[in-house]
């Protein structure tokens, strides 16, 4: 027996999101990201601005 698949809704089928809901979603994403970065800090990286001034240094000796 095959399971009948529902079609994936298109963007036009979805109701518009309210500005309040969008703002709350962005705030929640920031909290999740901040919590994750506290537990998994990013490794120290060289300053990307200085690398942009001298891209040849990226190639090595």
PDB file of N, CA, C and O in Angstrom, chain B, residues numbered from 101:
ATOM      1  N   UNK B 101       0.848  -1.189   0.000  1.00  0.00           N
ATOM      2  CA  UNK B 101       0.000   0.000   0.000  1.00  0.00           C
ATOM      3  C   UNK B 101       0.889   1.246   0.000  1.00  0.00           C
ATOM      4  O   UNK B 101       1.808   1.357   0.811  1.00  0.00           O
ATOM      5  N   UNK B 102       0.617   2.163  -0.895  1.00  0.00           N
ATOM      6  CA  UNK B 102       1.433   3.377  -0.967  1.00  0.00           C
ATOM      7  C   UNK B 102       0.773   4.486  -0.171  1.00  0.00           C
ATOM      8  O   UNK B 102      -0.450   4.626  -0.137  1.00  0.00           O
ATOM      9  N   UNK B 103       1.630   5.268   0.468  1.00  0.00           N
ATOM     10  CA  UNK B 103       1.141   6.403   1.253  1.00  0.00           C
ATOM     11  C   UNK B 103       0.986   7.598   0.321  1.00  0.00           C
ATOM     12  O   UNK B 103       1.900   7.930  -0.434  1.00  0.00           O
ATOM     13  N   UNK B 104      -0.158   8.228   0.377  1.00  0.00           N
ATOM     14  CA  UNK B 104      -0.404   9.395  -0.472  1.00  0.00           C
ATOM     15  C   UNK B 104       0.316  10.596   0.134  1.00  0.00           C
ATOM     16  O   UNK B 104       0.105  10.938   1.298  1.00  0.00           O
ATOM     17  N   UNK B 105       1.168  11.230  -0.668  1.00  0.00           N
ATOM     18  CA  UNK B 105       1.952  12.363  -0.198  1.00  0.00           C
ATOM     19  C   UNK B 105       1.153  13.647  -0.392  1.00  0.00           C
ATOM     20  O   UNK B 105       0.508  13.851  -1.420  1.00  0.00           O
ATOM     21  N   UNK B 106       1.215  14.504   0.621  1.00  0.00           N
ATOM     22  CA  UNK B 106       0.598  15.824   0.474  1.00  0.00           C
ATOM     23  C   UNK B 106       1.536  16.696  -0.339  1.00  0.00           C
ATOM     24  O   UNK B 106       2.752  16.602  -0.174  1.00  0.00           O
ATOM     25  N   UNK B 107       1.012  17.534  -1.204  1.00  0.00           N
ATOM     26  CA  UNK B 107       1.893  18.437  -1.951  1.00  0.00           C
ATOM     27  C   UNK B 107       2.507  19.470  -1.005  1.00  0.00           C
ATOM     28  O   UNK B 107       1.865  19.914  -0.053  1.00  0.00           O
ATOM     29  N   UNK B 108       3.733  19.838  -1.274  1.00  0.00           N
ATOM     30  CA  UNK B 108       4.397  20.861  -0.479  1.00  0.00           C
ATOM     31  C   UNK B 108       3.715  22.198  -0.747  1.00  0.00           C
ATOM     32  O   UNK B 108       3.526  22.577  -1.902  1.00  0.00           O
ATOM     33  N   UNK B 109       3.340  22.921   0.325  1.00  0.00           N
ATOM     34  CA  UNK B 109       2.668  24.204   0.080  1.00  0.00           C
ATOM     35  C   UNK B 109       3.629  25.204  -0.551  1.00  0.00           C
ATOM     36  O   UNK B 109       4.814  25.256  -0.222  1.00  0.00           O
ATOM     37  N   UNK B 110       3.089  25.983  -1.452  1.00  0.00           N
ATOM     38  CA  UNK B 110       3.917  27.039  -2.043  1.00  0.00           C
ATOM     39  C   UNK B 110       3.867  28.257  -1.130  1.00  0.00           C
ATOM     40  O   UNK B 110       3.028  28.340  -0.234  1.00  0.00           O
ATOM     41  N   UNK B 111       4.770  29.197  -1.366  1.00  0.00           N
ATOM     42  CA  UNK B 111       4.806  30.398  -0.546  1.00  0.00           C
ATOM     43  C   UNK B 111       3.469  31.152  -0.615  1.00  0.00           C
ATOM     44  O   UNK B 111       3.058  31.792   0.353  1.00  0.00           O
ATOM     45  N   UNK B 112       2.810  31.070  -1.753  1.00  0.00           N
ATOM     46  CA  UNK B 112       1.529  31.760  -1.919  1.00  0.00           C
ATOM     47  C   UNK B 112       0.441  31.156  -1.036  1.00  0.00           C
ATOM     48  O   UNK B 112      -0.523  31.835  -0.684  1.00  0.00           O
ATOM     49  N   UNK B 113       0.595  29.874  -0.676  1.00  0.00           N
ATOM     50  CA  UNK B 113      -0.404  29.202   0.151  1.00  0.00           C
ATOM     51  C   UNK B 113      -0.257  29.535   1.637  1.00  0.00           C
ATOM     52  O   UNK B 113      -1.177  29.303   2.422  1.00  0.00           O
ATOM     53  N   UNK B 114       0.895  30.077   2.020  1.00  0.00           N
ATOM     54  CA  UNK B 114       1.154  30.343   3.425  1.00  0.00           C
ATOM     55  C   UNK B 114       0.638  31.725   3.808  1.00  0.00           C
ATOM     56  O   UNK B 114       0.736  32.668   3.023  1.00  0.00           O
ATOM     57  N   UNK B 115       0.087  31.845   5.023  1.00  0.00           N
ATOM     58  CA  UNK B 115      -0.385  33.173   5.436  1.00  0.00           C
ATOM     59  C   UNK B 115       0.800  34.089   5.704  1.00  0.00           C
ATOM     60  O   UNK B 115       1.869  33.609   6.080  1.00  0.00           O
ATOM     61  N   UNK B 116       0.637  35.398   5.519  1.00  0.00           N
ATOM     62  CA  UNK B 116       1.747  36.321   5.794  1.00  0.00           C
ATOM     63  C   UNK B 116       2.057  36.345   7.291  1.00  0.00           C
ATOM     64  O   UNK B 116       1.151  36.207   8.113  1.00  0.00           O
ATOM     65  N   UNK B 117       3.334  36.520   7.650  1.00  0.00           N
ATOM     66  CA  UNK B 117       3.727  36.568   9.054  1.00  0.00           C
ATOM     67  C   UNK B 117       3.624  38.014   9.534  1.00  0.00           C
ATOM     68  O   UNK B 117       4.002  38.948   8.827  1.00  0.00           O
ATOM     69  N   UNK B 118       3.110  38.176  10.736  1.00  0.00           N
ATOM     70  CA  UNK B 118       2.943  39.533  11.270  1.00  0.00           C
ATOM     71  C   UNK B 118       4.301  40.085  11.694  1.00  0.00           C
ATOM     72  O   UNK B 118       5.207  39.315  12.013  1.00  0.00           O
ATOM     73  N   UNK B 119       4.453  41.413  11.701  1.00  0.00           N
ATOM     74  CA  UNK B 119       5.724  42.007  12.143  1.00  0.00           C
ATOM     75  C   UNK B 119       6.085  41.602  13.574  1.00  0.00           C
ATOM     76  O   UNK B 119       7.261  41.430  13.896  1.00  0.00           O
ATOM     77  N   UNK B 120       5.070  41.452  14.432  1.00  0.00           N
ATOM     78  CA  UNK B 120       5.325  41.048  15.819  1.00  0.00           C
ATOM     79  C   UNK B 120       5.880  39.627  15.874  1.00  0.00           C
ATOM     80  O   UNK B 120       6.813  39.349  16.627  1.00  0.00           O
ATOM     81  N   UNK B 121       5.308  38.737  15.080  1.00  0.00           N
ATOM     82  CA  UNK B 121       5.778  37.358  15.059  1.00  0.00           C
ATOM     83  C   UNK B 121       7.189  37.280  14.478  1.00  0.00           C
ATOM     84  O   UNK B 121       8.015  36.512  14.970  1.00  0.00           O
ATOM     85  N   UNK B 122       7.477  38.067  13.435  1.00  0.00           N
ATOM     86  CA  UNK B 122       8.798  38.078  12.816  1.00  0.00           C
ATOM     87  C   UNK B 122       9.831  38.590  13.808  1.00  0.00           C
ATOM     88  O   UNK B 122      10.930  38.043  13.902  1.00  0.00           O
ATOM     89  N   UNK B 123       9.482  39.639  14.547  1.00  0.00           N
ATOM     90  CA  UNK B 123      10.385  40.209  15.541  1.00  0.00           C
ATOM     91  C   UNK B 123      10.678  39.186  16.643  1.00  0.00           C
ATOM     92  O   UNK B 123      11.825  39.031  17.061  1.00  0.00           O
ATOM     93  N   UNK B 124       9.651  38.499  17.104  1.00  0.00           N
ATOM     94  CA  UNK B 124       9.828  37.487  18.149  1.00  0.00           C
ATOM     95  C   UNK B 124      10.696  36.338  17.641  1.00  0.00           C
ATOM     96  O   UNK B 124      11.517  35.802  18.386  1.00  0.00           O
ATOM     97  N   UNK B 125      10.517  35.962  16.386  1.00  0.00           N
ATOM     98  CA  UNK B 125      11.318  34.888  15.798  1.00  0.00           C
ATOM     99  C   UNK B 125      12.792  35.282  15.710  1.00  0.00           C
ATOM    100  O   UNK B 125      13.670  34.468  15.997  1.00  0.00           O
ATOM    101  N   UNK B 126      13.066  36.528  15.314  1.00  0.00           N
ATOM    102  CA  UNK B 126      14.446  37.010  15.244  1.00  0.00           C
ATOM    103  C   UNK B 126      15.076  37.059  16.631  1.00  0.00           C
ATOM    104  O   UNK B 126      16.244  36.707  16.795  1.00  0.00           O
ATOM    105  N   UNK B 127      14.306  37.495  17.632  1.00  0.00           N
ATOM    106  CA  UNK B 127      14.815  37.554  19.001  1.00  0.00           C
ATOM    107  C   UNK B 127      15.145  36.153  19.510  1.00  0.00           C
ATOM    108  O   UNK B 127      16.177  35.943  20.147  1.00  0.00           O
ATOM    109  N   UNK B 128      14.271  35.207  19.228  1.00  0.00           N
ATOM    110  CA  UNK B 128      14.512  33.823  19.638  1.00  0.00           C
ATOM    111  C   UNK B 128      15.761  33.265  18.966  1.00  0.00           C
ATOM    112  O   UNK B 128      16.546  32.561  19.602  1.00  0.00           O
ATOM    113  N   UNK B 129      15.950  33.573  17.688  1.00  0.00           N
ATOM    114  CA  UNK B 129      17.139  33.100  16.964  1.00  0.00           C
ATOM    115  C   UNK B 129      18.407  33.678  17.582  1.00  0.00           C
ATOM    116  O   UNK B 129      19.413  32.978  17.693  1.00  0.00           O
ATOM    117  N   UNK B 130      18.372  34.950  17.986  1.00  0.00           N
ATOM    118  CA  UNK B 130      19.541  35.566  18.615  1.00  0.00           C
ATOM    119  C   UNK B 130      19.851  34.898  19.945  1.00  0.00           C
ATOM    120  O   UNK B 130      21.020  34.676  20.261  1.00  0.00           O
ATOM    121  N   UNK B 131      18.825  34.570  20.734  1.00  0.00           N
ATOM    122  CA  UNK B 131      19.030  33.907  22.022  1.00  0.00           C
ATOM    123  C   UNK B 131      19.637  32.519  21.807  1.00  0.00           C
ATOM    124  O   UNK B 131      20.563  32.125  22.516  1.00  0.00           O
ATOM    125  N   UNK B 132      19.110  31.781  20.827  1.00  0.00           N
ATOM    126  CA  UNK B 132      19.625  30.442  20.540  1.00  0.00           C
ATOM    127  C   UNK B 132      21.075  30.519  20.097  1.00  0.00           C
ATOM    128  O   UNK B 132      21.903  29.731  20.554  1.00  0.00           O
ATOM    129  N   UNK B 133      21.401  31.470  19.200  1.00  0.00           N
ATOM    130  CA  UNK B 133      22.767  31.611  18.710  1.00  0.00           C
ATOM    131  C   UNK B 133      23.715  32.005  19.840  1.00  0.00           C
ATOM    132  O   UNK B 133      24.813  31.457  19.943  1.00  0.00           O
ATOM    133  N   UNK B 134      23.306  32.941  20.680  1.00  0.00           N
ATOM    134  CA  UNK B 134      24.157  33.378  21.793  1.00  0.00           C
ATOM    135  C   UNK B 134      24.409  32.228  22.761  1.00  0.00           C
ATOM    136  O   UNK B 134      25.527  32.063  23.247  1.00  0.00           O
ATOM    137  N   UNK B 135      23.384  31.435  23.043  1.00  0.00           N
ATOM    138  CA  UNK B 135      23.533  30.295  23.945  1.00  0.00           C
ATOM    139  C   UNK B 135      24.479  29.267  23.342  1.00  0.00           C
ATOM    140  O   UNK B 135      25.337  28.730  24.042  1.00  0.00           O
ATOM    141  N   UNK B 136      24.333  28.990  22.056  1.00  0.00           N
ATOM    142  CA  UNK B 136      25.204  28.028  21.389  1.00  0.00           C
ATOM    143  C   UNK B 136      26.656  28.502  21.399  1.00  0.00           C
ATOM    144  O   UNK B 136      27.568  27.718  21.662  1.00  0.00           O
ATOM    145  N   UNK B 137      26.867  29.792  21.109  1.00  0.00           N
ATOM    146  CA  UNK B 137      28.239  30.309  21.043  1.00  0.00           C
ATOM    147  C   UNK B 137      28.907  30.339  22.421  1.00  0.00           C
ATOM    148  O   UNK B 137      30.133  30.275  22.509  1.00  0.00           O
ATOM    149  N   UNK B 138      28.121  30.435  23.496  1.00  0.00           N
ATOM    150  CA  UNK B 138      28.706  30.364  24.840  1.00  0.00           C
ATOM    151  C   UNK B 138      29.301  28.969  25.065  1.00  0.00           C
ATOM    152  O   UNK B 138      30.366  28.832  25.667  1.00  0.00           O
ATOM    153  N   UNK B 139      28.610  27.944  24.582  1.00  0.00           N
ATOM    154  CA  UNK B 139      29.052  26.569  24.777  1.00  0.00           C
ATOM    155  C   UNK B 139      30.055  26.122  23.710  1.00  0.00           C
ATOM    156  O   UNK B 139      30.873  25.239  23.970  1.00  0.00           O
ATOM    157  N   UNK B 140      30.005  26.711  22.533  1.00  0.00           N
ATOM    158  CA  UNK B 140      30.877  26.341  21.420  1.00  0.00           C
ATOM    159  C   UNK B 140      31.487  27.598  20.816  1.00  0.00           C
ATOM    160  O   UNK B 140      31.085  28.009  19.728  1.00  0.00           O
ATOM    161  N   UNK B 141      32.458  28.224  21.501  1.00  0.00           N
ATOM    162  CA  UNK B 141      33.012  29.469  20.970  1.00  0.00           C
ATOM    163  C   UNK B 141      33.713  29.246  19.633  1.00  0.00           C
ATOM    164  O   UNK B 141      34.272  28.181  19.373  1.00  0.00           O
ATOM    165  N   UNK B 142      33.668  30.264  18.806  1.00  0.00           N
ATOM    166  CA  UNK B 142      34.350  30.190  17.517  1.00  0.00           C
ATOM    167  C   UNK B 142      35.856  30.244  17.741  1.00  0.00           C
ATOM    168  O   UNK B 142      36.318  30.931  18.652  1.00  0.00           O
ATOM    169  N   UNK B 143      36.629  29.531  16.923  1.00  0.00           N
ATOM    170  CA  UNK B 143      38.087  29.605  17.073  1.00  0.00           C
ATOM    171  C   UNK B 143      38.585  31.005  16.724  1.00  0.00           C
ATOM    172  O   UNK B 143      37.971  31.721  15.933  1.00  0.00           O
ATOM    173  N   UNK B 144      39.700  31.375  17.327  1.00  0.00           N
ATOM    174  CA  UNK B 144      40.284  32.673  16.998  1.00  0.00           C
ATOM    175  C   UNK B 144      40.678  32.674  15.529  1.00  0.00           C
ATOM    176  O   UNK B 144      41.289  31.729  15.031  1.00  0.00           O
ATOM    177  N   UNK B 145      40.317  33.744  14.853  1.00  0.00           N
ATOM    178  CA  UNK B 145      40.631  33.857  13.431  1.00  0.00           C
ATOM    179  C   UNK B 145      41.389  35.151  13.205  1.00  0.00           C
ATOM    180  O   UNK B 145      41.213  36.116  13.949  1.00  0.00           O
ATOM    181  N   UNK B 146      42.227  35.178  12.188  1.00  0.00           N
ATOM    182  CA  UNK B 146      42.920  36.437  11.891  1.00  0.00           C
ATOM    183  C   UNK B 146      41.914  37.503  11.477  1.00  0.00           C
ATOM    184  O   UNK B 146      40.812  37.202  11.020  1.00  0.00           O
ATOM    185  N   UNK B 147      42.315  38.731  11.647  1.00  0.00           N
ATOM    186  CA  UNK B 147      41.465  39.857  11.291  1.00  0.00           C
ATOM    187  C   UNK B 147      41.244  39.842   9.775  1.00  0.00           C
ATOM    188  O   UNK B 147      42.190  39.967   8.998  1.00  0.00           O
ATOM    189  N   UNK B 148      39.989  39.688   9.373  1.00  0.00           N
ATOM    190  CA  UNK B 148      39.694  39.586   7.939  1.00  0.00           C
ATOM    191  C   UNK B 148      39.935  40.906   7.218  1.00  0.00           C
ATOM    192  O   UNK B 148      40.160  40.916   6.008  1.00  0.00           O
ATOM    193  N   UNK B 149      39.890  42.011   7.940  1.00  0.00           N
ATOM    194  CA  UNK B 149      40.136  43.313   7.299  1.00  0.00           C
ATOM    195  C   UNK B 149      41.589  43.390   6.846  1.00  0.00           C
ATOM    196  O   UNK B 149      41.870  43.838   5.735  1.00  0.00           O
ATOM    197  N   UNK B 150      42.516  42.956   7.702  1.00  0.00           N
ATOM    198  CA  UNK B 150      43.920  43.021   7.315  1.00  0.00           C
ATOM    199  C   UNK B 150      44.220  42.045   6.179  1.00  0.00           C
ATOM    200  O   UNK B 150      45.088  42.308   5.347  1.00  0.00           O
ATOM    201  N   UNK B 151      43.504  40.916   6.143  1.00  0.00           N
ATOM    202  CA  UNK B 151      43.721  39.960   5.053  1.00  0.00           C
ATOM    203  C   UNK B 151      43.254  40.550   3.723  1.00  0.00           C
ATOM    204  O   UNK B 151      43.854  40.294   2.679  1.00  0.00           O
ATOM    205  N   UNK B 152      42.194  41.330   3.767  1.00  0.00           N
ATOM    206  CA  UNK B 152      41.676  41.925   2.540  1.00  0.00           C
ATOM    207  C   UNK B 152      42.679  42.937   1.966  1.00  0.00           C
ATOM    208  O   UNK B 152      42.739  43.133   0.752  1.00  0.00           O
ATOM    209  N   UNK B 153      43.455  43.572   2.835  1.00  0.00           N
ATOM    210  CA  UNK B 153      44.442  44.541   2.354  1.00  0.00           C
ATOM    211  C   UNK B 153      45.610  43.844   1.666  1.00  0.00           C
ATOM    212  O   UNK B 153      46.232  44.412   0.769  1.00  0.00           O
ATOM    213  N   UNK B 154      45.910  42.609   2.085  1.00  0.00           N
ATOM    214  CA  UNK B 154      47.044  41.898   1.518  1.00  0.00           C
ATOM    215  C   UNK B 154      46.641  40.452   1.192  1.00  0.00           C
ATOM    216  O   UNK B 154      47.071  39.523   1.877  1.00  0.00           O
ATOM    217  N   UNK B 155      45.813  40.255   0.144  1.00  0.00           N
ATOM    218  CA  UNK B 155      45.322  38.906  -0.155  1.00  0.00           C
ATOM    219  C   UNK B 155      46.432  37.946  -0.571  1.00  0.00           C
ATOM    220  O   UNK B 155      46.256  36.733  -0.454  1.00  0.00           O
ATOM    221  N   UNK B 156      47.567  38.446  -1.051  1.00  0.00           N
ATOM    222  CA  UNK B 156      48.661  37.570  -1.480  1.00  0.00           C
ATOM    223  C   UNK B 156      49.230  36.807  -0.283  1.00  0.00           C
ATOM    224  O   UNK B 156      49.740  35.698  -0.445  1.00  0.00           O
ATOM    225  N   UNK B 157      49.149  37.389   0.917  1.00  0.00           N
ATOM    226  CA  UNK B 157      49.684  36.718   2.102  1.00  0.00           C
ATOM    227  C   UNK B 157      48.914  35.429   2.414  1.00  0.00           C
ATOM    228  O   UNK B 157      49.421  34.562   3.125  1.00  0.00           O
ATOM    229  N   UNK B 158      47.707  35.302   1.891  1.00  0.00           N
ATOM    230  CA  UNK B 158      46.935  34.083   2.107  1.00  0.00           C
ATOM    231  C   UNK B 158      47.544  32.894   1.370  1.00  0.00           C
ATOM    232  O   UNK B 158      47.323  31.745   1.753  1.00  0.00           O
ATOM    233  N   UNK B 159      48.307  33.167   0.319  1.00  0.00           N
ATOM    234  CA  UNK B 159      48.863  32.096  -0.505  1.00  0.00           C
ATOM    235  C   UNK B 159      50.044  31.401   0.168  1.00  0.00           C
ATOM    236  O   UNK B 159      50.425  30.301  -0.233  1.00  0.00           O
ATOM    237  N   UNK B 160      50.619  32.027   1.174  1.00  0.00           N
ATOM    238  CA  UNK B 160      51.752  31.428   1.862  1.00  0.00           C
ATOM    239  C   UNK B 160      53.057  31.792   1.184  1.00  0.00           C
ATOM    240  O   UNK B 160      53.077  32.536   0.203  1.00  0.00           O
ATOM    241  N   UNK B 161      54.171  31.248   1.731  1.00  0.00           N
ATOM    242  CA  UNK B 161      55.496  31.588   1.179  1.00  0.00           C
ATOM    243  C   UNK B 161      55.707  31.019  -0.214  1.00  0.00           C
ATOM    244  O   UNK B 161      56.766  31.217  -0.808  1.00  0.00           O
TER     245      UNK B 161
END
